[in-house]
């Protein structure tokens, strides 16, 4: 294929794709933690994601860079930590803070790829409009918060979360009714948004196959699925797949001993849904129903992903298409007394990453390499035969290609993440430990509060060991400080 000149001339060297350049299919799943069979969760029913893992590499120690929807997606598509860009909040608009950024799809488009997005890719809502200029064709948008049963919305009223995700009534949210936390009608998959996104993605793959035949254009298609993000609204047949009495309840329902108050969370997003008490005191019966909803929603999205991968196979695109599955952050299900995300703890920050790269990955492999969301931009660039991205935004990720080739290879010794609350919590996760430093970016070090957890001896984070192991805190802080000065946290705390 001839050289395609960059539409963003002067920002980077002109790129070009070869005749055999691989296609790329990115599958993004909202609020998906590793509650999947391939990650050893015996309660999960996720045969399609498990099958995808069996084709390539599973990352067992992958972490998001901030456990909230919009910033996490920015880290993925920019290759930049939120602390490097200041994009911390749900309402943070990319071009306001990093106007000249070159996103992953823009980088691929400059090399001649046709770039398309469907479903939840950038976060749209809470005053955020996503980044329409990132993709080459108009975005296929669908709902994140959706109900079929009128009883779920007090008879069809606009609910708080529906308003937030559609940028309506943003100054009047508390006056709106709460929607249901879950519903399970007898319905078809495509009655909900993820089913429609799957159908449209299948059609886009067929069109892309024909386009590749006609003129050789490779594709980058990013398909974003909303479930298991709340509300847990999925067809009844997926609820029926799970026995609620057998699903796992949280092992610890109180905060870690000696944890600083700023690190915890009570309430938040979960209280936007009925019948959750507005004080967020959730009893065991409701907790079990919510956990049931999460697993049912995960099985539903698994089925939609299966349809997309099945179409990829039917079209015989699998031999030359890189497939990445990524969860934007984890999800608390009552552990430590916390629901949803918005923390620096393991349940909120650990994510699934699956990579199938024909000719590079071997079937059924896994790795303990610590990986971050920011790593996927440089990884995909290298797999596609493109130069390493250089910005102009800071590129904090490293290519994982050596690991994809050899699971025992190591390209980093820790993962980094952050979360802004009353102060900014910056953290590193090593194979064994997590250190969290809580302080404002411009504050003196002696104002910091610390958390230290030993996952070898305490996987449920029952006790903060920072006061007991000052030498280890000092050593890990030196590693944390390698990440430099962070942008000041936003004025408003991220809420979703």
Phi, psi and omega in degrees: 000143180292157177299135176253120182288141182296135174286351178245056188305139177095345181276322176212170179297142179302141185248163177206147176260149176271167182299331181256019180302138182287149167284165178226128173241115177254129179245115182253133183234125185283130174066020181272112170268178183284047174273068188220148180302321182293343176262010175092008178277106185285348179272338183287148174237090187226060187297330183283318175292325176297320178295324177295318178300324181292342180275338187213226186248137175254128177266115185273348181228057180258143185223143171284167180262347170198129188274062173206147196303299187297309180299323180298320179289327173298318180298319179297311190273349175254336188073019186237139173295151175298329178288345177271338185246338187083007180274077185262333195254163176298326180268007179290121178264126188308310188284347174288323185259327181228070190298330184261012183303145174247108183281166180306310179295326176295322180296317179289324178297324180294339178266002177106005177282144167274126186245131184222150179224144182218142176075213183270103179248278164287156176281125175243126183134172181059027183091357181264136181254009183073214178214080185304330184284354183290329186249155187283339179232159182303143182291139173271102186262143172215182189282151169259310176262122187210141178225148172252329182274119180303333179295337180289341184235030181053042177087029176095018179281156174289121182266169183302310184288326174300319180295316181298318185278354176241012178056042176246147172051038187295337178266008187224023190300316185293344179275350182272157178288157174277139174274170181289147177286338183199155169207157185216062181286159168288114188205163174273157181304318184282359172290340174251160190302318184298326176295322178289322177297319178298315180299315181292323178296320177299318178294320179296324178295318179297317178297321181293324177299315180294322180296321180294322177294317186288314186224005175081007184287121175282163182238150165239108179247127179245114181249122182249129180251142188274319180282145016267027170303145176292152002283154180280070183256101179214159182304150185304326184299334179279328171296320183291345178289344187238137172271111185300332181287343181262352183287150186286131173267157183299142181280332180221128186244016175232161182297157176301142175300133177070014176285142176296148184300324184298336185284338187274180180204139173219123181088229182082219187309322185300330183282357176281357185238138173272149007266027178296128177301143182292345173271002176065020175275097188261121180278174186297324181296314178291322177302317180296323178294319179293319178295319175302316180297322179295314181292322176297318180294324178293321177294324178296312181292328176301319180296323179291319178296323177300322178296318181294314180293324177299321178290322175303317179292315182301324181278359181058040176262351187295332183288342182226033178231122173283130178242129176237130170247132186219132171263136189288334172189175179276202187198122174282134176241054178092351177293141185059017182075017187246144174236148182070232188231220175072038174219177173257011182279167187301316183295333180272334189255336181281135186227161169274138167227122174241136179228126172243113181233099183306132181083354181239302180278153174256150184297140171066029180262160177215161181217148173267007178302127174293127184228154180234160176303321182297343182286341187288329177299302179295331178295311181294324177300315181293318179299328180276359180079021180261157176298157177298134179295145181236008177109212030280349175292157177300133175258104183267348182278161174237151180290135178263009183302318177303326179285322177299327178281325183218104187303337181275351178294154180227132181241352174204155182252004177199162171250152185237140174206171184208158172210128180268127174229227176301323168234173182270124176260111175254143189217154167234146177239116173264185178302327186248325191239159164234130172247131175238129176249122180254110174193156175292149188302326183260010182273159178291151182300329184285359175268356188285147167251147186235150168236142176220125180234141181250103186282345175290319183257346186212070185294343181262010175058053183279338185214132173280120186261007188302316182291334183273340184228066183297326180294319178293320176302316180297317181294317181288328176296324177299323177290317178302320183293346176296342181275000172075193183278135180269153169300146175301146180293157180291162181292326182255133177294139176296136186248348186219000000 
